[in-house]
Structure formats: structure tokens, C-alpha cells
Amino acid sequence: MQKFIKNFTEAESLLHGVDHLIYVSFPMIKDKRILLTSLEKLRNCAVKCINSLLQYEYLHRRVKLYKDPHLNMKTFESKCARRYGFSETDLNSIKELFKFYNFHKKSSMEFMKNGDIFMLVNGPTPIRVNLEKIKILLNATKNLFNKIRHIIIEKRS
């Protein structure tokens, strides 16, 4: 199986898992770990989607791949996003997802208050993430996934 198909199917599995966590598990359990796990899985899903498209484009000799993920992200933004008409809103949401993930990884302390998760990262002002924000990030990731499915799966048929 080609690598871009493997990444894409893994992204699909992650996306279904996050959807279940957000819409089924979290409303019943209300544990911050579910939201944080969802954030991590969403980020992994977005990475796999982007990698899948970049590998597809590399296979067709339209882009160059790098070992540095930041350079690959810039390639995705500058070449693939424009070529395939990804909306600026969805791109900003994906960048925001990566930003929240990095805050989560760097945070010294996380706590939940009134349904919001607060992450303390190198300063007195906490970073706030809530269920609604994660739902917005989930929808942006779904849009990314669906657009990439159209590009690499449906165009091949």
C-alpha cells in the first residue's frame, strides 16, 4: 500500500475516534483528559492528512519533501493549500490546533474550571480551551480530511 494511503486511513481512524470522544464520551464523563486527548488526536490526524497530501504531491513530482516538519508545513501552505483551494479560515484553525497542542505539551499545569481547560505556559496568563473551541478545531480538521479525500482518493477512481 502506498504511504499516502496508509497515512490517510490512519487519519480517518483518528478522526472517528475524536468525534466519538467529543460527542459521546465527554458529555457523559466531563473529564478534562478527554478534551486533552482529543486535542492530541486531532493534531495527529491533521499531521497525517497533511503528510498524506504532501506524499501524494511528491509522488507526482509537484513538491519537495523535507525532514523538517516546519518546512513541510510551509510547503503545504504555499503550494498545496493554494492549488486545492483550502480556505484561509481552515488553515488558520489548523495552525491554531498546532498552537494549542504545543501549549498543552509545554504547560506546567492544566486545570478545568466551568468546562474550560486552563493551561499555564511560561507566564501568569493561562491559555484557555473549551469544548466549543475543540469542536471548531474538529470541524476544521474534518474539512481538511474531506478535501484531501477528494483529492487523493476520489480523483484516483
Secondary structure as GFF3:
##gff-version 3
##sequence-region A 1 157
A	DSSP	alpha_helix	3	20	.	.	.	ID=ss1
A	DSSP	pi_helix	21	25	.	.	.	ID=ss2
A	DSSP	alpha_helix	26	29	.	.	.	ID=ss3
A	DSSP	alpha_helix	32	59	.	.	.	ID=ss4
A	DSSP	alpha_helix	69	75	.	.	.	ID=ss5
A	DSSP	pi_helix	76	81	.	.	.	ID=ss6
A	DSSP	alpha_helix	82	84	.	.	.	ID=ss7
A	DSSP	alpha_helix	88	106	.	.	.	ID=ss8
A	DSSP	beta_strand	109	113	.	.	.	ID=ss9
A	DSSP	beta_strand	116	120	.	.	.	ID=ss10
A	DSSP	beta_strand	127	130	.	.	.	ID=ss11
A	DSSP	alpha_helix	131	149	.	.	.	ID=ss12
A	DSSP	pi_helix	150	154	.	.	.	ID=ss13
###
